[in-house]
């Protein structure tokens, strides 16, 4: 059998790295220690691997999931072998945490070392009209894998105020405390709005990662799904 499908660039990457890129849009993880991943991100695996639902881990996190309707369902991946993760054919990026932290949009998260601590944080100023706006904050030692829809840009927020569409923000420095602001005035609202109503406002030492695409707001997705409260209670 002959085909350019079998070119070297498409064959499995052999590497000793725990977290590595199979290609720019696919993550390859060699198991040993457990990994936490977003449910639905696994696309293939080899070896003896088990996938189990990862609960909130504490009453505090469970209450946050219920009260915020934030739903980043996680699964714990254990065993021996290799697991491949991808989502939306997004470009995969690895971040090594060395005792510091990063805040990630749950829809851009792929997987991370199970030893890393995580929590749900509400963005200041995020009300019902902006869709809630809650992100995952990851802290500790280990690797975090996330993906961006398209090639992202990393903006320095230390020199001047930086504003990012809330559906395009992938991640930012955990020390930054963004505010949600609106560029839409009453006249704009009466005329149907500009389509760019809410932004994160960043200013301080740190960075924000921006993707060249906008997610569909979670509130719009929620209209197509039922049982959100029950689902969160079970998560």
Secondary structure, DSSP 8 states (H G I E B T S, - for coil): ---GGGSGGGS----S-SEEEEETTEEEEE-SS-EEEETT-EEEEEEEEEEEEE--SSHHHHHHHHHH-----EEEEEEEEEEEE-STT-EEEEEEEEEEEEEE-GGGEEEEETTSEEEEEE-BT--GGGT--EEEEEEEEEEEEEEESSS-EEEE-SSS-EEEETTTEEEEETT---EEEE---HHHHHTT--S--EEEEE-SSSEEEE-SS----HHHHHTT---HHHHHHH-
